[in-house]
Amino acid sequence: MSFVNGIGCDLRAVEAGLTLPFSSGAVEGQVNRIKMLKRQMFGRAGLALLRKRVLLAT
């Protein structure tokens, strides 16, 4: 499936994304920050420390 065909299949969602004033930017920023923390801590510590870092960073 090409990019254009994919957009055509989901035309209502594309129109809504371009016309409505809502944005998921804040949510995406938080997800990006958490992924960065996970990458930094890979192989170093367990879930308990990751949880503390995520909660303290907010």
N, C-alpha and C positions, 0 to 999 in steps of 0.2 A: 504494500500500500504506500503510495507516495504521500508527501506532505500535503499537497493540495487536496487529494482525495480525503485525507484525514480531517482536514479543516471542513470540507464539504459535508462530511458525515456528522460533524458536531457543530454545525453552523449556529445554532441557538446559543451554545456556550461561548462561541467566539464573539458573537454580537453582544452578549451580556458583558463579557470581559472588556469590550471596547467602549461600551456606552454607560455602564453603571458606575457610580462614584465609589464603590467599595473596592478595597484592596486587601490582599493577604500578605502584604509586605512585612508587617510587624511579626506575624506568625513565622514567615520564612526566615526572618532575621534570627528569631529565637532558635529555630531548628538548626540553622547554620552555626550558631554559637555553641550549641550542645554537641554537634558533630565535631567541631574544632576541639572542644575539651576532651572528647573521647579519643580523638587521634593523638593528642598530646600525651594522654595517659596510657596508651596502648601498651600492655605488658608490664606496667609498673605497679598497679594497685588494683584492688578489687572494686566491686560495685559500691561498697559503703563510702569509699573516698570519692568516687565519681559523683555519687549523690550529694555529698557535702559540697563539692565544688560547684555543682549545678545550682543548688539552692542558695549558696552564699553569693554567687555571682550576680544574682538578680537584684 
